[in-house]
Amino acid sequence: MAKIPATAVAASGLIGGYGVARWTKKRPLGGVALAAAGSLAAYGWNRQAGPRAAAGLTVAYVAAFAGSHPLAKKVGAWPAVFTVAGGVAAASWAVTRRGANT
């Protein structure tokens, strides 16, 4: 089985969770996708950079989800989702890259 970086899982979880909720018109189903990807990403972050980094990145993941809602009122839904997904991916990459080099 191919190893998918936690960075990609986290960004995909934010985008996919919104996509599932929008296309199925079932917000809880989108939440399940979001939570599943977040759990997988947290597991990867923990393995790559340790529990403190995983906790911090998980908080960033949840904050990005919450922050996408007010941002969507300003820039639109999809642009907001892509913006926060990019932010989480950048943070994840920076933290796990540093953790891998220590």
C-alpha positions, -999 to +999 in steps of 0.1 A: +000+000+000+014+034-010+023+058+018+003+091+014+019+120+032-002+135+061+001+168+044-019+155+014-044+137+036-052+168+056-056+191+026-077+164+009-098+160+040-108+196+040-116+197+003-132+163+003-153+169+034-168+200+019-173+183-015-191+153+001-213+176+021-221+198-009-228+171-034-247+147-012-265+176+006-258+157+038-236+178+061-230+150+086-216+128+058-191+156+050-182+157+086-175+120+087-151+124+057-135+155+074-130+136+107-117+104+090-091+123+071-082+144+101-077+112+122-055+097+095-035+129+092-030+131+130-017+096+130+008+105+102+018+137+120+024+118+152+046+093+134+065+119+114+070+147+140+057+134+174+027+140+196+031+177+203+033+185+166+004+162+159-017+180+185-008+214+171-015+204+136-048+188+146-058+221+162-048+239+130-069+215+110-100+221+131-094+259+131-091+258+094-124+241+091-140+266+114-123+295+097-134+285+063-170+294+072-165+332+078-140+333+050-165+318+026-188+348+032-161+370+018-146+351-010-170+322-018-172+286-006-147+268-028-120+296-027-123+295+011-119+257+012-089+258-011-073+286+009-076+269+043-066+236+028-035+252+014-027+268+048-030+235+066-009+218+039+018+245+043+018+242+081+019+204+079+048+204+054+068+229+075+063+210+108+068+175+095+097+185+073+115+200+103+105+170+125+119+145+099+152+163+099+158+162+137 
